[in-house]
Amino acid sequence: MTVDPGTPEGRRRTRRGLLVYVAALVALAVQGIFLVAAIRAPHDAGLWLLWAIVILLIAAGFVVESRFERKRRRKHSADL
């Protein structure tokens, strides 16, 4: 279903989409920094643990966002 970007719902979706895109880019950059640091110091288990935690947080963020969007779409389709 497409929404006209000129409507309030379209503006909210565009803003939310941009925020999700920027958050994904920042998350990928952060995990990349931790991965490079962990590779350069292979005997430091703390860096590998920190990298794994960041990866899990990224995955959890996508799951939460997906569920939120699914819930919003169900609510929107019920209103029609």
C-alpha contacts under 8 A as a table, 3 or more apart, distances in Angstrom:
res1	aa1	res2	aa2	distance
3	V	7	T	7.66
3	V	9	E	7.24
3	V	10	G	5.39
4	D	7	T	5.79
4	D	10	G	5.49
5	P	8	P	7.70
5	P	9	E	7.60
5	P	10	G	4.11
5	P	11	R	5.53
5	P	14	T	7.22
6	G	10	G	6.14
6	G	11	R	6.58
7	T	10	G	5.05
7	T	11	R	6.26
8	P	11	R	5.12
8	P	12	R	6.22
9	E	12	R	5.10
9	E	13	R	6.14
10	G	13	R	5.08
10	G	14	T	6.06
11	R	14	T	5.06
11	R	15	R	6.05
12	R	15	R	5.15
12	R	16	R	6.01
13	R	16	R	5.04
13	R	17	G	5.90
14	T	17	G	5.03
14	T	18	L	6.16
15	R	18	L	5.18
15	R	19	L	6.23
16	R	19	L	5.04
16	R	20	V	6.16
17	G	20	V	5.13
17	G	21	Y	6.12
18	L	21	Y	5.01
18	L	22	V	6.11
19	L	22	V	5.17
19	L	23	A	5.98
20	V	23	A	5.05
20	V	24	A	6.07
21	Y	24	A	5.14
21	Y	25	L	6.32
22	V	25	L	5.11
22	V	26	V	6.17
23	A	26	V	5.14
23	A	27	A	6.00
24	A	27	A	5.04
24	A	28	L	6.11
24	A	58	I	7.92
25	L	28	L	5.17
25	L	29	A	6.19
26	V	29	A	5.07
26	V	30	V	6.12
27	A	30	V	5.13
27	A	31	Q	6.14
27	A	54	V	7.94
27	A	58	I	6.65
28	L	31	Q	5.23
28	L	32	G	6.00
29	A	32	G	5.01
29	A	33	I	6.24
30	V	33	I	5.14
30	V	34	F	6.35
30	V	54	V	7.99
31	Q	34	F	5.08
31	Q	35	L	5.97
31	Q	51	W	6.10
31	Q	54	V	6.21
31	Q	55	I	6.82
32	G	35	L	4.97
32	G	36	V	6.12
33	I	36	V	5.28
33	I	37	A	6.21
34	F	37	A	5.04
34	F	38	A	6.03
34	F	47	L	6.74
34	F	48	W	7.80
34	F	50	L	7.29
34	F	51	W	5.45
35	L	38	A	5.04
35	L	39	I	6.11
35	L	47	L	7.90
35	L	48	W	7.39
35	L	51	W	6.10
36	V	39	I	5.12
36	V	40	R	6.18
37	A	40	R	5.19
37	A	41	A	6.28
37	A	47	L	7.04
38	A	41	A	5.13
38	A	42	P	5.72
38	A	44	D	6.98
38	A	47	L	5.12
38	A	48	W	5.56
38	A	51	W	7.68
39	I	42	P	5.24
41	A	44	D	5.67
42	P	45	A	7.42
44	D	47	L	5.85
44	D	48	W	7.08
45	A	48	W	5.16
45	A	49	L	6.11
46	G	49	L	4.99
46	G	50	L	6.04
47	L	50	L	4.97
47	L	51	W	6.09
48	W	51	W	5.04
48	W	52	A	6.18
49	L	52	A	5.06
49	L	53	I	6.17
50	L	53	I	5.08
50	L	54	V	6.25
51	W	54	V	5.14
51	W	55	I	6.29
52	A	55	I	5.07
52	A	56	L	6.23
53	I	56	L	5.06
53	I	57	L	6.13
54	V	57	L	5.04
54	V	58	I	6.16
55	I	58	I	5.12
55	I	59	A	6.28
56	L	59	A	5.10
56	L	60	A	6.06
57	L	60	A	4.97
57	L	61	G	6.02
58	I	61	G	5.06
58	I	62	F	6.40
59	A	62	F	5.23
59	A	63	V	6.30
60	A	63	V	5.03
60	A	64	V	6.11
61	G	64	V	5.15
61	G	65	E	6.07
62	F	65	E	5.06
62	F	66	S	5.95
63	V	66	S	5.06
63	V	67	R	6.18
64	V	67	R	5.22
64	V	68	F	6.09
65	E	68	F	5.05
65	E	69	E	6.10
66	S	69	E	5.18
66	S	70	R	6.12
67	R	70	R	5.02
67	R	71	K	6.04
68	F	71	K	5.14
68	F	72	R	6.12
69	E	72	R	4.99
69	E	73	R	6.10
70	R	73	R	5.12
70	R	74	R	6.16
71	K	74	R	5.14
71	K	75	K	6.20
72	R	75	K	5.12
72	R	76	H	6.04
73	R	76	H	4.92
73	R	77	S	6.01
74	R	77	S	5.21
74	R	78	A	6.14
75	K	78	A	5.12
75	K	79	D	6.35
76	H	79	D	5.18
76	H	80	L	6.72
77	S	80	L	5.33
